[in-house]
Amino acid sequence: MLNILHMTTAVQQAASGVEIRGKSRSEYEPVLTSEAIQFVAMLQREFNTRREELLARREARKKRLDVGELPDFLSETKEIRDRDWTVAAIPADLTDRRVEITGPVDRKMIINALNSGASVANLIDAVRRTIELSTPSNTYRLNDKTATLVVRPRGWHLLEKHILVDGKPVSASLFDFALYFFHNAHELIRRGTGPYFYLPKMESHLEARLWNDVFVRAQRELGIPTGTIRATVLVETILAAFEMDEILWELRDHSSGLNCGRWDYIFSFIKKFRARQDFLMPDRALVTMDRHFLASYVDLLIKICHRRGIHAMGGMAAQIPIKNDEAANDAALAKVRADKEREVNAGHDGTWVAHPALVPIAKEIFDRKMPQANQIDRKRDEVRVAAADLLQIPEGPITEQGIRQNVNVGIQYVEAWLGGLGCVPLFNLMEDAATAEISRTQLWQWIHHGAITRKRYEQIRDEELKKIGDRPNLERAAAIFDRLTASDELADFLTIPAYEELLKLERSAASQAAHEPAESRLYAPEGGSSS
């Protein structure tokens, strides 16, 4: 258990039943105020039971899929799908979303993202335009005109174990949402924008309903009109693809559309049908957006969004600029261009990039093909997608190169994640948790169904570890990755066991610091702490 360090008396008194664990830092003080912690605790107490019930529904659904059930469009919500309705009117600063840049929340990334020319891009300082960073080589500040800020809280399945409410870890979703909303909602409104969010990893419209109820309660608590919050749902699970109309319906007063979260979607597809040998996937590199099951998902999402009067956002191309290799860089940028051309031609109203240098490329394509703010008026009435279209397995081989890439990328990503990095450039691609999840679930699937042997995996793993070389957390990362691929049951998320390892590292560091001579310790000023 982590020691409770420097929790202020104010937080203890104002937020009874709340326990803050972890090492304190001075920058936490303006965030973990007693009032903000009270707000977190209120939402946790009112909504966490429903969150846990919905997670139990996920487990029950998983068991049914394991014994052969296949998803389909819901008969009980057919009336919602058939009826004509639209979501609330679009806020002015979300009308044009042609290019969005996404990434981690370190100061340099945020400043570069907001300055990049993207239409949408953390967080208290960014909202108040006071964010800056000085390094030996440069000073980073915001331009006069910046992108609109959209924040992604963690998914319903995750916990924030540094904050306990009534003895239980707080929902990471509620924690992330509550702190950002509490500190920034009024300031955002004053500046002519609003509290905008991306909502990840949902598997049903009931999970969207829970988010909507959280929004209504939070707005009421802070005296903000219902509908001020706007949220774009990342459709990144195969089950959510069958409930897109229903998800928009549940969030209709707070919706800003849907997004094709392609990498998580592929990961979800592998994971949900893990028990079926007939759902075996080929090499990741062969699972491209022109495959029928992915093209069907894109077309259906666009049709549904445009029918409901809201944005259908494209996803992330994994390629990034390559320095010192002009030919390789040209090839990578050509793939980005082709991907963005595909999206705008399909009817998407905007797209994602992972690097500021890609913003001009994506923007030029969308400016040329979509001169208006969006193409919501393009209804795609010709689209007809059945359940079988969303479930069609792509054909292709499983190769040694594909196995090696999955092993190398998966282990390197976990190693970087343990070191605090959420996105890692590997082999000229931007790898994140979703692409690492594809790597490890494919390996599990291939081993579990006999496409490769455990012995062959271990041989390739050892060879790839030698190629990677010395890294601070490599041994831990390889052990985590091995447990995940060798397990009889496919774990739902690699970040959950990785998070436990991260907590062990924190405990070890705290224990070591506690045994140092007193004069060598550096204590932060008193205040709360967070992950």
N, C-alpha and C positions, 0 to 999 in steps of 0.2 A: 504494500500500500504506500502511495506517495505521501510524504509529509505535507501537512497543511502549513504553508509558509506565508507569513505576513498578511493574512486576511484582515482587512480593516475592521475596526469595531463597528463602523457605520454599516458595512455590508452584513455583519453578523446580526445587528439589531434590526435592520430594515428587511432583511430577507430571511426570516426565521425558517429553519428547515433546509437551508441551502448550505452546501459544503463545497468550498473551492479548493482544489488540490493542484499541486504543482508549484514550480518555482516562480516567484513573483518577478515582474519586470516593471520598470517605471512607466513604460508605454501602455501597460494594461489599465492604469488608474483611470484615464478618461473614458475607457470602454466599460469596464466592470464596476460601474457605479452602483450604489445601493438601489436606486430607482430602476436601472436597467435590469439588475438581477431580479428584482421583484417582478418585472414584466416577463422575464424568462420563466420564472417559477409559476406565474399565473397561467401562462399558456401550457406549460408542462402538466400542471395539475388538471386542467380542463380537457386536454386533448390527448394525453399520452395513452390512456386506456384504449381509446379508439384506434390509435396507431398500432398498438400491440394486437388488437383484434384483427386488424387488416393484415398484419404480418402473419398471423395464424392462418388467415384465409389463403395467403400465398403458399404456405406450407401444404395446406390441404389440396390446393390446386396442383402443386408440384407432384404430389403422390398420385393424383389421378392421371396426370400426363405420363408418369413413369409406367403406368400399367396400360397405356394405349389410348387414352382420351386425346383427341385433337381439338384445338380451339376453333371456334366459329363465331360469327356475329350473334349477338344476344337476342333471343326471341322476345324476352321481357322488355326490351328497350326499342323494339322495332318502330314504335310510334314516334319516338324522338328522331330516329334516322329518317323516317318518311316525311315528317312534317316540315314545313318551311318556317325558319326562324333565323335570326342573326344574332351575333354577340353585340356587346355595347360598342358605341362609336369609338373609333381609334383616336387616341391622344395625338396632338399635332406633332410632337417630337418623336413619335413612333410611326408616322405615316410612311416615311422613306427609310427603309432598313436595308438598302441594297448591299452594303458590306458591313459585316460585324467581325471584330477581332476578338479572339478569346484566348485566355491564358491564365497563369497563376497570379497571385495578388501581391507579389513583391513590388516595391516602389518603382523600380526602373521599368518593369513590365507595364505597370498601370500607366505611368506617364507616357511611355512610348505608344501604348495602345490608344490612349485618349487623344494623343497628338497625331495619330497616324493618318487621319483622313477617313477612317472608318465611320460609318453612320452611327454605330452603337459599340461600346467597349465593355485601390479599392478604397479606407473607403470613406471614413469620416473626413480625412484631409482632402481626398479627391472631390467629394461633394462640395466642400467649402473652398475648393480651388487653392488650398494652401500646400498641397503635396509637392515636395521637391526632393532631390537627392543630389548630394555632392560626392564625387569620387575624385581620386587623384587626376583622372584624365578628363573629366567632364562634369558639368552641372546640368541636371535634368529638371525642367520646369514645364508647366502647362502652357500651351498656346492660348491666345485669346478665344479661339473657337475650338471646341473639343467635341468628341463623340458623346452620345448619350450613354449613360452608365446603366448596365443591367447586371444583377448579381445572382449567382447560382448558389443556393444553400445545398447542403449535403442531402442525400436521399433518405427516405423514411426508414430504411433498414439500419442506419448508422446511429451510434451513440457517441456523445461527448463525455468521456469518462473523467474529465477533469472537473466537471460540475455535477454535483449530486443534489437532487431535490427529494426531500423526504427519504433519503438513504438510497435512491436509485439514480443511475446515470441519466442525464437529461437527453432527450432526443436531439441529435445533431441538427436535424432539419429545423426544429423549433428554436434551438439555440442560435443558429446562424441567421435565420430570418428575424428573430426577435431583436437581437442586438443591432443589426443593420437598420431595421425599421424604426426602432425606438429612437436611435440617435439621429437619424437622417430624414425621416419622412417629412417633418415640418420644413426643414431647410430645403429639401428638394422641391417641395410645392412652392416655397417662397421664390425659388429660382426659375419657376416656370416649367418644371419637369415633374417627375413623380417617382415613387418607389416601384421600380420595375425589376422583375425576377425571371429567371429561367428555373423551371421545376424538373428535376431529373428522376429517372429510374421508376416512374410509376408503372403499375401493371393493371390498373383498373380505374373505371370512372368513380368508384367509391373512394379511392385514394385522392382523386381530384376533388371530390366533395369535401373531404377532410381539409384539404388546403383552403378551399373556398370558405369553410366555416372558420378556420383560423384567421383568414383575411378579414372577415366581417367582425370578428371579436376584437382583433388588434386595432382596426380602424375605430371601432366604437370606444375602446379604452383611451385612445389618444385624441378623440374628438375630431376624427377625419372622415369625410363623407365616404360612404360605401361606393366602391368602384374606383377609388383613387389608385389603389394597387392594381398593377397589370402584370400578368404572368404568361410567359410563353412556355408551353409544355414540350419537353424533349421527348419525342416518341422514339424511345430507344429500347423498348422491349417488344417482343413479338406479340405478347398478349395485349398490350396497349393499342397495337395496330388494329385490333378488332373492335376497339371501343373509342375511336377518335371522335366521332360525332358526340358520343355521350360525355367524353371528357370536356369538350368545348361547351356542351350544355351545362354541365356542373359549374364551370368557371365563367359562364356567359357574361356576368357583370364585371369580371376581372380579367378577361382573356385578352392576350395580345398574339394569339396564334399557336401554331405547332411548328416543330422543327424536326427535320430528319437527322436524328443522331445515329448515323450509319454504323460506326464502329461498335458502339454499345448494342445496337440492334443485331448485328451479326453475332456478337458474344451471347446475347440473350437467346438467339435462335439455336446456337449450339447447346447452351446450357439447358434450355427447357426440354429439348428432345434428346438429352444425353443417354437415356436408356434404350434408344432405338438404333439398331445397327443400320437401318435403311435411311437414317438421317445423317450418315457420315459425310463430313465436309471435306473438300479438296484443300490444297494449299491455300493459305490466306491470300496470297498474291493473285490467285485465280478468282476470288470471290469479289468481283467488281460490280459497279453499280448498273451495268447493262444486263446482269443476270436477271432472269425473269422474276424471281421472288423479291428482289430489291427494286427493280423498275416498277413492279406492281404496287409496292409499298409507297414509293414516291408519287406515282400518279394518283393513288387513292387519297393520300394526305393532301395533295394540292387541290383535288376536286372538293374534298370536304371543307377545307379552309375557305376556299373561294365561295362556295355555296353559302357559308356562314358569315361572309363579309370580313374576313380577317386574313392575316399574313400566313403564307406557307414558306417557311425558311429552309434553305438548303443547308448542307452540312460541310464538314471539314475535309479538304484534300490533305493528305498526309505529307505531301512533298514540301520541302523548305528550300530556300536558296542555298547553293553550294559554292563555297569560296574556293578559289585556286584550282578550279577545274571547269573551264568554260563550256566544254562539250556536255559534261554531266549536268551543269547548271541549266543549260539550254534545254536538255531533255526533261529535267524536272519541271521547269516552268511551262514547257509544252503540255505536260500532263495536267498541271494546274489549270491552264487555259481550256483544255478540252473538258475538264470537269465542270468548270464554271459555264462554259457554253452549253453543256448538257443541262445544267440546272436552269438556266434562264430560258432555254428552249422548251423545257418541260412545263414551265409556268411558275417557278419559284419567284418569290418577291424579294429575295435577298440571299446572301450566302455567308459562310464563315471562312476566315483565314486564320492561320496560326502565327503569322509573322508580318510585321509592318511592311516589309518589302513586297508582300503579295497584295497589299491593298490596292495599289494602282492598277495591277493586272485585272483583278476581279472587278474593280470599279469601271474600268474601260469597257469591259464586256457587258456589264449590266447597263451602263450608260448608253451604249450603242444599241442594244437589243431591247432595252426597257427605258425609253426616254422619260416616261411618266414616273411618278413616285413609287408605284407598285403596279402589278397586273392582276389585282384581285377581280377585276371585271372579266377576266378570262376564265370561264366557268368549267371548262374541261368536261362538258356534259357527255362527251363520247366515251369517257372512261367507264369500263365495266370490270370490276375486280371481285372475284369470288374467293372463298376461303382457300380453295386449292391453289390459286395463283400466289397467295402469300406463303404457301407451304411447299412450293416446288423446290426440290433439292438441286443445287447446281452440280453439274458433272465436272469431273476432272481428276487428275492423279494426286497422290500423296507422294512427294519426292523427298529425297535426302536433304536437298537444299531447303525445302520447306520445314523439315524437322529441325535442321540446324538454326534456321532463322528464328523459329519459335523458342528454342532453348536459349539462344543467345539474347534475344530481345527480352524474353520474360525475366530471366535472371538479372540482366543489367537494369531493367526497369525497377524491379523490387529493391535492388541495391541502392539505386538513386532515390527511391521513395523513402527508404529508411534514413537517408541523408537529408531529407527535407525537400526533394524536388518532385513535382507532380507531372512535369512534362520533360522529356529527355530526347534530344536529337540523336538517333542511332541509324546508321546506314543511310544517311541523307533523308530520313523520314522523321517526323515529329511523333514520337511514341508517348501515349498517355496510358492511364489505367485501363481504358477500354481496349486498346490494341494489345496491351499486355495480357488482358483477360482472354482475348482471342487466342493468343499464343498458348497459354496454359490450359484452356479448355479444349483446344484442338488436340494437344498432346495427350490429355486425359482420355479424350474420346478415342483417339487412335490406339492408345495402349489398351484401354478397356475393351474395345471391340476387335482387337487382334490385328489391326492394320500394321502396327509395329510392335516389337517385343520390348519388355522392360529392360532386358539386357542391352538391346541396341540403343535405347534412350540413354541409359547410363554411360555407355561408351561415348556417344555423341556429347553428352553433358560434360564429361571429363575433358574431352578435346576442346570444347568451346570455352570452358573455364580457363584453360591454358591460354587461349587466344585473348580472353578478356584481360588477364593479368591481375596485378594487385589492386584491390579496391578496399576501402575501409570496412564496408559491410558485406563484402562478397560472400564470405562463408555463411553468414546468417541468411543472406538472400537465397543462396543455393539450397540451404536446408529447408527454408520455407517452401521454395518452389518444388523441391523433391517431395515433401509431405503432400502438397496439393496434387501432384501428378500421380503419386503412388496410392493415394487414398481409395478405398473401395467406393466411397461416396464422393461425388463431385461437390466441392464447396461452392457456395453461392457467390462469394466475392473474395478475391485474394487480399484485398485491403483490410479485411477483418483480422485474419491471423497476422498480417503485417503490422497492423495497429497494436496488437498485443505485444509484438516484439519491440515496437517503438516505445511502449510503456515500460518494458523491461530495461531498455537502454536508459530511459529517464530515471528509473528507480536506481539503477547502478550509478549513474552520474550523481544523483542526489546523495546516495550513501557514501560515495567517495568524497564528495564535498564536505559531508558532515564529519569525516574523520581527518580532514586537513587541519593543520595548526590554525588557530583562530585568526592570527594576523595575516594569513594568506587568503582568507575568504573575501569574496566581494559580494556584499549584500545589496540588493536593490532596495529602493525606498519602499515603504509599506504600501500595499495595494493589492487588489485582486489579481488573479492570473487565469490564463486560458491555454488552450492547446496552441 
